[in-house]
Amino acid sequence: MRGLVIPSVLLILWEAGSRLGVLPPDSTSRPSDIVRAFVQAMADGSLLRDTWLTFEAALLGLVIAGVLGILLGAILGLSPRTERTVGPSIEALRPIPAVALIPLALLVFGFGLRMEAAVVAFAALWPVLLMTVAAVRGVEPRLLELSRSLEFSFSQQLMKIVLPAAFGRIAVGLRLALAISLVVAVTVEIVLNPRGLGHSMIGAQQALRSDLMYAQLLWLGFVGWALNKVAQR
Amino acid sequence: MIAARNIGVSFGSRPVLAEVAFEVPAGQFLCIVGPSGCGKTTLLRVLAGLITPSTGKVTVDGQAVRGPARSRAIVFQDYTKALLPWRTVAGNVALGLEACGIAEPERSNRVERLLAKMGLGHCAGHYPAQLSGGMQQRVQIARALGQDPQLLLMDEPFGALDAITRQGLQDEVARIAAEQKTTVVFITHDLEEAIYLGDQVIVLASNPGRVAERITVEIPRPRSQLETREDQRFLAYRHRLFGLLKH
């Protein structure tokens, strides 16, 4: 409860400041206007629709990154020889900022879901991949010997021994990837993809609807927080 | 019959085993005893096919061993690391059956029988971490038996257990091996355990690990913890081998 004191005081000062004309009206809407814009955007469904579009791209990218990252990570973690062959190429790709791939993704996929998901997948791949490699390397060697002596196939070894044993640490990688995927999806929309929350925020800003922009910003913050809470279970 | 022919293993330039040779007829119980660091565990891994020896080979019924196989089940010493902590006791025992491609409902039936055989019926739904060391080792033995192995390889399976639990499990392993006519190779550092369980006992000497002595134990089965250990023959074997285990 004590934590609410500062935000409440700031809100009151903010509202009073803009009513008295102390704050610049273009960049700082009144809290009451923001609430009105939020209610309206909720009521006409535009906010939820935009949220879904952003989610869709973030989740699709996350799923691609998750599947690729876990599979590739398991192979690299289990086979030092493959790691020595593929590792340097991966290290060369990893430093590329995902956002720098937006022009290329646009060229390949055009505007829309696929292009956005591709950029998200590239960004979200690394934490999953690196955590999976480390997790698989940390699997108890006795269990791998057991798996060999039971003559498990590669996929059986993966499903019955390696992935369950490494699950805890892989989940950490997926959680990091989830946070990244939302950030990247919104970024792609703000930069150029004409869909989702990021695009609507740019629209609101250009239409000088800073009340709506604030409403979307706060909503995005809430969504990100809620998503993290869900992922921590 | 399983035969070790002139097995030599080197890690780098360090020889670990040299010219180890023996034969175990089908259904026999071989105990390999030796001081720590004499290469006992390495030898067991060679028999399992987990390590390829630098020289020599292992044959099973005349066929050279080229890698691990389900027909050669391993019971590891460190049971806490060899069981799947996310699976229940029943789930762990089922693993060997899954490897053999045995489908439900047959699998559940067999798991139930294996659990009953190892006295684990009441804790089928428990997780390994909830069990005592002795019970966890029973789970590992049940899992190994589920593979229906021709050869059971046991690596100091009772080394970490207290004396009473150990004696109970010795008798159970002896009973099961006799019932199923499984060939057993049993590694231990406990000379009395080796004589008590074995039809044949091999003593390894260190640096590099090599066969120092081999005896055939002429004490009839079933053996008993009290009488067998007081038997004149038992004491004579113990006398004869004891000196070999001193450093």
Chai-1 contact restraints between the chains, C-beta under 6 A:
chainA,res_idxA,chainB,res_idxB,connection_type,confidence,min_distance_angstrom,max_distance_angstrom,comment,restraint_id
A,E140,B,K81,contact,1.0,0.0,6.0,A-B,restraint_1
A,R142,B,F76,contact,1.0,0.0,6.0,A-B,restraint_2
A,R142,B,K81,contact,1.0,0.0,6.0,A-B,restraint_3
A,R142,B,A82,contact,1.0,0.0,6.0,A-B,restraint_4
A,E145,B,L50,contact,1.0,0.0,6.0,A-B,restraint_5
A,R148,B,P68,contact,1.0,0.0,6.0,A-B,restraint_6
A,S149,B,A48,contact,1.0,0.0,6.0,A-B,restraint_7
A,S149,B,P68,contact,1.0,0.0,6.0,A-B,restraint_8
A,S149,B,I74,contact,1.0,0.0,6.0,A-B,restraint_9
A,L150,B,R70,contact,1.0,0.0,6.0,A-B,restraint_10
A,L150,B,A99,contact,1.0,0.0,6.0,A-B,restraint_11
A,E151,B,R70,contact,1.0,0.0,6.0,A-B,restraint_12
A,P164,B,W86,contact,1.0,0.0,6.0,A-B,restraint_13
